[in-house]
Amino acid sequence: MITTDITGRRIAITGAGRGLGEAMAVAFADQGAELILLGRTAATLAATRDTITRRTGRAPLAVACDLADTASVAAAAGSLAAQLDRLDALINNGAFWLPGPLADLTTEDIVQVVNSQITGAALLTQRLAPLLLKSAAPDIVNIVSTSGVVNTRLLGASVPFYAAKHGQTGLTNGLRQEMAGTPIRVIGVYPPDIEDLSPLDGAAWNAAAAQPKAAKINERNVVEAVQFAITRPRNCTIATIVLDSDAGGTYQ
Ligand SMILES: NC(=O)c1ccc[n+]([C@@H]2O[C@H](COP(=O)([O-])OP(=O)(O)OC[C@H]3O[C@@H](n4cnc5c(N)ncnc54)[C@H](OP(=O)(O)O)[C@@H]3O)[C@@H](O)[C@H]2O)c1
């Protein structure tokens, strides 16, 4: 039997207030995982916490974390270190989306996109590694993008976004080498353009279990890919998952 059981796994997700991070947090909590929610916007982070509490009867820990602000990342990691005795998975999901031509971008936007996706992700991973090393089965999952795959098209992404996603590829593959010989596995997930879909959508989420090949990749597809990777036997690191689709896939 192939198991994808995540009951009792303690999983931290950045960018958990909306989009893919929210969908993954709710889906994993629904299946009995213990969620740690990290997010920049207090109101949406609290909304995800309340949703999970309502659906499961268990209130997840929710901690403010602006990935583009090194002090905020350090404070979030310190808060987790003070409250937890272990962490089973860190999912680096939060990222600042930035479209448009380079000439049109503000200095602040360029700094945001690079700092949230590279500096913030690296610093949070560094600070949470000791907690992960206290787990019997620790995983780091980086939600990158097909923008982080060499020679894919920009498809509306700005050059700094595309470069930052390539940087996350470097973080993922470098970290996997550095973690060889430790219990921590490092997994990179590369979705193309994702259709919004959440467990909160109920029937639509359930129907997504049986999409035709022509349909776009949706958030349930990404959540299932992550869950499959983190539930493999410990000798098996699924190093890279590239999700592709006829409707807006990797090389289109
Ligand atoms: N959507 C897609 O088509 C797609 C395709 C491929 C890869 N991805 C990747 O999948 C991940 C999730 O994307 P999504 O679709 O959920 O995008 P989204 O709807 O734009 O949400 C982005 C998430 O990242 C958070 N974030 C942005 N800047 C942040 C910062 N400085 N510090 C902390 N959190 C920050 C946002 O928080 P706030 O609510 O505070 O803004 C939000 O939770 C990202 O890594 C993204 O690059 C997305």
The ligand as a MOL file (V3000), in Angstrom:
LIG
                    3D

  0  0  0     0  0            999 V3000
M  V30 BEGIN CTAB
M  V30 COUNTS 48 52 0 0 0
M  V30 BEGIN ATOM
M  V30 1 N 0.0890 31.5370 -8.7850 0
M  V30 2 C 0.8120 30.9630 -9.7270 0
M  V30 3 O 0.3870 30.8740 -10.8990 0
M  V30 4 C 2.1640 30.3780 -9.3890 0
M  V30 5 C 2.8650 29.6680 -10.3770 0
M  V30 6 C 4.1040 29.1090 -10.0630 0
M  V30 7 C 4.6440 29.2830 -8.8030 0
M  V30 8 N 3.9550 29.9740 -7.8580 0 CHG=1
M  V30 9 C 4.5590 30.1330 -6.5470 0
M  V30 10 O 3.7180 29.5660 -5.5750 0
M  V30 11 C 3.8950 30.2770 -4.3500 0
M  V30 12 C 2.5390 30.7290 -3.8430 0
M  V30 13 O 2.0040 31.5970 -4.8140 0
M  V30 14 P 0.4760 32.0090 -4.8550 0
M  V30 15 O -0.0680 31.5180 -6.1050 0
M  V30 16 O -0.2000 31.6640 -3.6050 0 CHG=-1
M  V30 17 O 0.6860 33.5730 -4.9840 0
M  V30 18 P -0.1220 34.7540 -4.3770 0
M  V30 19 O -1.5720 34.4730 -4.4290 0
M  V30 20 O 0.4420 35.9640 -5.0670 0
M  V30 21 O 0.3090 34.7600 -2.8370 0
M  V30 22 C 1.6220 35.0410 -2.4970 0
M  V30 23 C 1.8050 34.7080 -1.0480 0
M  V30 24 O 3.1420 35.1000 -0.7140 0
M  V30 25 C 3.0520 36.0460 0.3340 0
M  V30 26 N 4.1040 37.0600 0.2950 0
M  V30 27 C 4.3680 37.9710 -0.6590 0
M  V30 28 N 5.3780 38.7440 -0.2570 0
M  V30 29 C 5.7340 38.3220 0.9750 0
M  V30 30 C 6.6830 38.7250 1.9170 0
M  V30 31 N 7.5030 39.7420 1.7060 0
M  V30 32 N 6.7600 38.0570 3.0910 0
M  V30 33 C 5.9300 37.0270 3.3520 0
M  V30 34 N 5.0010 36.5910 2.5120 0
M  V30 35 C 4.9090 37.2490 1.3250 0
M  V30 36 C 1.6950 36.6930 0.1950 0
M  V30 37 O 1.3520 37.2710 1.4230 0
M  V30 38 P 0.4490 38.6020 1.4870 0
M  V30 39 O -0.9590 38.1300 1.5640 0
M  V30 40 O 0.9000 39.2790 2.7200 0
M  V30 41 O 0.7280 39.4080 0.2480 0
M  V30 42 C 0.8590 35.4930 -0.1670 0
M  V30 43 O 0.5410 34.7370 0.9580 0
M  V30 44 C 4.8650 31.4130 -4.6410 0
M  V30 45 O 6.1640 31.0180 -4.3020 0
M  V30 46 C 4.7190 31.5740 -6.1370 0
M  V30 47 O 5.8420 32.1840 -6.7380 0
M  V30 48 C 2.7310 30.5260 -8.1220 0
M  V30 END ATOM
M  V30 BEGIN BOND
M  V30 1 1 1 2
M  V30 2 2 2 3
M  V30 3 1 2 4
M  V30 4 1 4 5
M  V30 5 2 4 48
M  V30 6 2 5 6
M  V30 7 1 6 7
M  V30 8 2 7 8
M  V30 9 1 8 9
M  V30 10 1 8 48
M  V30 11 1 9 10
M  V30 12 1 9 46
M  V30 13 1 10 11
M  V30 14 1 11 12
M  V30 15 1 11 44
M  V30 16 1 12 13
M  V30 17 1 13 14
M  V30 18 2 14 15
M  V30 19 1 14 16
M  V30 20 1 14 17
M  V30 21 1 17 18
M  V30 22 2 18 19
M  V30 23 1 18 20
M  V30 24 1 18 21
M  V30 25 1 21 22
M  V30 26 1 22 23
M  V30 27 1 23 24
M  V30 28 1 23 42
M  V30 29 1 24 25
M  V30 30 1 25 26
M  V30 31 1 25 36
M  V30 32 1 26 27
M  V30 33 1 26 35
M  V30 34 2 27 28
M  V30 35 1 28 29
M  V30 36 1 29 30
M  V30 37 2 29 35
M  V30 38 1 30 31
M  V30 39 2 30 32
M  V30 40 1 32 33
M  V30 41 2 33 34
M  V30 42 1 34 35
M  V30 43 1 36 37
M  V30 44 1 36 42
M  V30 45 1 37 38
M  V30 46 2 38 39
M  V30 47 1 38 40
M  V30 48 1 38 41
M  V30 49 1 42 43
M  V30 50 1 44 45
M  V30 51 1 44 46
M  V30 52 1 46 47
M  V30 END BOND
M  V30 END CTAB
M  END
